[in-house]
């Protein structure tokens, strides 16, 4: 069951589309539910599908197509580091290395305390600030150095 | 019209035509995988790339509309190069396991690879593997072979009405799957096997049993519902291996329902009767044809001489051919008896003698999708005519408004504009309300016969019926249609209802007021044909129901299992028990025929020639596709010889074609049908709109995979989700009223018979109704499909006692 807050937010999204096109709000609805629950379980996907009146599989298609939807648990903070060309030239490798060392996890793993998850990201379109990473798809940190990463991690904890 | 040129050949096409359609029209072959003329355009396989003048890059022919003066090259160097590159990419992850693939020999990928592929692969890296999915008992999957054309996804979504498959993941990780290991439950699911251009989706029951080039393909007609779908039966070593659709745009297009596709498994059932059998001192004994026929004829003769010819009753399956129907009618009449009927699942015969002609669908199948307003009365269309439901779905997609009046709120997988879910008895009242509302809207009250006008005076129109009536006359939310094309159809539940006469008359009247087309959707392959031939009681004869109510001394059964195929199971069983002699022409040994005296093995539709008449009055003949099994004989031959043995004159037919000629008496069959199909009535029937039944009413649908002896024996269909355990389904309100919770055992009683079943709440059942499916062992003790019924809560112990008693009684 979706929470009352989630339903309220989804209802707002639905106002942007014609009444008979509820499927149009599937991306927003998935995002809202993911933000609330941390990740998209099968149950969450079914809930979204049921609320919008679309087949479960149609919601699953969307949830598995975009990499910002997480269909596996991701811990409290999902850190996505860009490793594409601009960031790589600005030594994103060392950032990745530092993060892996510090958190004791590799890509697509969740730290033992359930706090952090590391993901390899694609270009986020902000190469001017390379190297960079985003946390929980929402906050972006630019001009990263190992020291800056430490500070961010500390703040997050 | 646009003038274009394809490979130098000029052609004129309509605006909006795509290059691939234009090329198909011209007969220029463009390779394709994802494009299918009946599905939406996905343009994701890229196989149909062609070169177009003045365009810098190749364009997908399936998704490019033509423009004036366009010059298209399908075999130019650039086009061929593009096609070859796509082919190479498609084959990168394809396992190339053709030698062990069922699709081998009829595979689009194989064919196109021969035409457009390279002789070897440059790809040496590892290929990806996709795990197989279990999507049910009908379709087997080899997902590694999939090329992601998404035809199956689009079919289920667009034609099937419910997206049950989807493509999850993206790029190299994309794969076709059902939601979390669910099965594909569409009643049209088999079509995705035909659509799959590779061997990813193949026929599960057929799997590994033959190669496509070993099969002989013979045309036939589908023998279950009354659409008359064209089928192609694939035969190996005189055995039916599988059934595929034969394209017929005006009937089944290129589709086939699962029932028509997989019922053939019932033909190869171990239940098949191979030799004639006679019951001797309570034991079944095999015998030869001569003995069996002489014994049967002797018995019939003795009984009719002793008790009068009226002591015989003949029950005929509406799935039998016209030839068989004609012969059994003539045989019974020849004995001076009028008791013959094919309407086994009907209780209301008040319209007999009041019709102008043979009732039929009232329009053509392909007209449905052009309707603006549709009213379905007492029909669970997906269960009754799975493929016809698809035509209605198209109509709704085209903007038609669908109204439903039914005791069941089943999801037809299309948008419903108005629905009224009431008990079968109340349907009559609802129809009267609609008629009243419509005659007011159409300002037509003066045109109605006074009898009907008087009746309508007392009717109170409710708002929801008013809304439905407004929809049917063409009023819409934004646009009012001035002359809407309306279709009104009565389904199986209406046909078996005790108040069918009222429903039919009112539907006729509504049709008259709204200028609608329509009629009945007859249940079985040859229902219309049987009516046309008059396989019905003569003026003095008894109808199917009366023959069972007032048991006959002797019965002649054609292709039926009485307690499963008749309206009143308990009545049918007791009538057979009491009879002195039951001669059954049947393709199967059956528990239902335990009380028979003689079993004569007849050939099912694949082993005999014959003719079916479809719901739209189409008369279609077919030939045998395999030799009869064992000593089975075509029923028309058996009936002929039986008649001769009985000493009757006029049964000298040498072939089924001769019988057909005799039936139509030299007339062109279509002329014959045309002059006799008519839904009108000669006179008005007495209509009572207010019948209050104090108790509950049964809604006894026949599940689609239990409809006739052949499909009942198809193992794969029995394994589908449709073959659910028998339950009593009640509206949640009724559950509360009877103090029941899910899983409670209830004693269900109808007439004198009863049975014990678990109960389940079902909001899709109208309040006041009990949904108990028919044509099943567990419900044989019950009576009418649609009739009064009572339920009583009992404990598990009582249920066990009841069941053990039942077992004892059976042994």
Interface residues (C-beta under 8 A of the other chain):
Chain A: X42 X55 X56 X57 X58 X60 X61 X64 X65
Chain B: X162 X163 X164 X165 X166 X167 X168 X169 X170 X177 X178 X179 X180
